[in-house]
Amino acid sequence: MRKTNKKKLEEFIRVDHAGERGAIKIYEGQLLALNTLIKNEELKNIVSEMKKHEEEHSNFFENEIVKRNIKPTKLLPLWDLLGLGLGFGSTILGKRAAMLCTASVEEVIDEHYKSQIDQIETDEKELKEKIIKFRNDELDHKDIAYEEGATKKGVYSIMDKIIKTGSKVAIKISEKI
């Protein structure tokens, strides 16, 4: 049986921990906007439901960090702040922008999780199964975002590129630091 590289596993868990926590912060930023400036109960319910999934994912990776004695990324406070800002900012731009934020992030996470799934060997069956489940949850969030009006037309295409680039940069940095 082939074993998954320990260093790679640590990177996977560190970045997934940061990413799931970042997703929670994005949704918290969206909910802050929805509870203060923007009144849209339907969107608030959708965001709240997606946030619950991210909390489940985050709790799993938080436990893995502790169990495996892995140091979380040193940039968690920065990612928290940027996630809150992204969520809040996208939501005050309107429902389409808020949903595009979700879709853009989830498209990056889909590729990211797919790559991890392909690299994890059978010695890490539980981890691999969890990442498969979490990837499916993220794909559901992406689908919901498009059903709720996310679009890449016009100025939204620029927003999509900015969010995706930022997400990819955060992933690369969080794997190492």
C-alpha positions in Angstrom: 0.0 0.0 0.0 1.3 3.4 -1.0 1.4 6.0 1.8 0.5 9.6 1.3 3.5 11.9 1.7 3.4 13.3 5.3 4.5 16.8 4.3 1.8 17.0 1.6 -0.8 15.8 4.1 0.2 18.6 6.4 -0.1 21.2 3.6 -3.5 19.8 2.6 -4.9 20.0 6.1 -3.3 23.4 6.9 -4.7 25.0 3.7 -8.1 23.2 4.0 -8.4 24.4 7.6 -7.6 28.0 6.5 -9.9 27.8 3.5 -13.0 26.5 5.4 -12.5 29.1 8.1 -12.1 31.7 5.3 -15.4 30.5 3.8 -17.1 31.0 7.2 -15.7 34.5 7.4 -17.0 35.3 3.9 -20.5 34.2 4.9 -20.2 36.1 8.2 -19.3 39.2 6.2 -22.3 38.6 3.9 -24.6 38.1 6.9 -23.2 41.3 8.5 -24.3 43.2 5.4 -27.6 41.4 5.3 -28.3 42.1 9.0 -27.4 45.8 8.8 -27.5 47.5 5.4 -29.2 45.1 3.0 -32.5 43.6 3.8 -33.0 40.3 2.0 -34.4 37.5 4.2 -34.3 34.9 1.4 -30.6 35.6 0.7 -29.9 35.6 4.4 -31.4 32.1 4.7 -29.4 30.8 1.8 -26.1 32.2 3.1 -26.9 30.9 6.6 -27.5 27.4 5.3 -24.3 27.4 3.3 -22.4 28.7 6.4 -23.5 25.7 8.4 -21.8 23.4 5.9 -18.6 25.4 6.1 -18.7 25.1 9.9 -18.9 21.3 9.6 -16.0 21.3 7.2 -14.0 23.7 9.4 -14.6 21.7 12.6 -13.3 18.6 10.9 -10.1 20.3 9.8 -9.7 22.0 13.2 -9.8 18.5 14.8 -7.3 17.2 12.2 -4.9 20.1 13.0 -5.0 19.2 16.7 -5.0 15.4 16.2 -2.0 15.5 13.8 -0.2 18.3 15.6 -0.1 20.5 12.5 0.6 24.2 12.8 -2.2 26.3 11.2 -1.2 29.0 8.8 0.2 32.0 10.4 -2.0 34.2 8.2 -5.3 33.2 9.7 -6.0 36.7 11.1 -5.3 38.2 7.7 -7.5 35.7 5.9 -10.3 36.3 8.5 -10.2 40.0 7.8 -10.1 39.6 4.0 -12.9 37.0 4.1 -15.1 39.3 6.2 -14.4 42.2 3.8 -15.0 40.1 0.7 -18.3 38.9 2.0 -19.5 42.3 3.2 -18.3 44.1 0.1 -19.8 41.6 -2.4 -23.1 41.7 -0.6 -23.4 45.5 -0.5 -22.9 45.4 -4.3 -26.1 43.3 -4.6 -27.4 39.7 -4.7 -25.7 38.9 -8.0 -22.3 40.0 -6.7 -22.8 38.1 -3.4 -23.7 34.9 -5.2 -20.8 35.4 -7.7 -18.5 35.6 -4.7 -19.7 32.2 -3.6 -19.6 30.7 -7.1 -16.1 32.0 -7.8 -14.6 30.7 -4.6 -16.3 27.4 -4.9 -15.0 26.9 -8.5 -11.4 27.3 -7.2 -12.2 25.0 -4.2 -13.6 22.4 -6.6 -10.3 22.2 -8.5 -8.3 22.4 -5.3 -10.2 19.5 -3.6 -10.1 17.5 -6.8 -6.3 17.8 -6.9 -6.1 16.6 -3.3 -8.4 13.7 -3.8 -6.2 12.5 -6.7 -3.1 12.7 -4.5 -4.4 11.1 -1.3 -3.6 7.4 -1.1 -5.7 4.6 0.5 -3.8 5.0 3.8 -5.8 8.1 4.4 -9.3 6.7 3.6 -11.2 8.8 6.2 -9.6 12.1 5.1 -10.1 11.3 1.4 -13.8 10.5 2.0 -14.3 13.7 4.0 -12.7 15.8 1.2 -14.9 14.1 -1.4 -18.0 14.9 0.7 -16.9 18.5 1.3 -16.2 18.9 -2.4 -19.7 17.8 -3.2 -21.1 20.3 -0.6 -19.0 23.1 -2.3 -20.3 22.1 -5.7 -23.9 22.3 -4.3 -23.1 25.8 -3.1 -21.8 26.8 -6.5 -25.0 25.5 -8.1 -27.1 27.4 -5.7 -25.2 30.5 -6.3 -25.9 30.3 -10.1 -29.5 29.4 -9.5 -29.7 32.6 -7.3 -28.3 34.9 -10.0 -24.5 34.7 -10.0 -23.2 35.7 -13.4 -19.9 36.4 -15.1 -21.3 38.8 -17.7 -20.1 42.3 -17.9 -18.3 43.8 -14.9 -18.9 40.6 -13.0 -16.2 38.9 -15.1 -13.6 41.2 -13.6 -14.9 40.4 -10.1 -14.8 36.7 -10.8 -11.1 36.9 -11.9 -10.1 39.0 -8.9 -11.8 36.6 -6.4 -10.4 33.5 -8.1 -6.9 35.0 -8.2 -7.1 36.0 -4.5 -8.3 32.5 -3.6 -5.5 30.8 -5.5 -2.9 33.1 -3.9 -4.3 32.4 -0.4 -4.2 28.6 -1.1 -0.5 28.7 -2.2 0.6 30.8 0.7 -1.4 28.9 3.3 0.1 25.6 2.2 3.6 26.8 3.1 3.2 29.4 5.9 
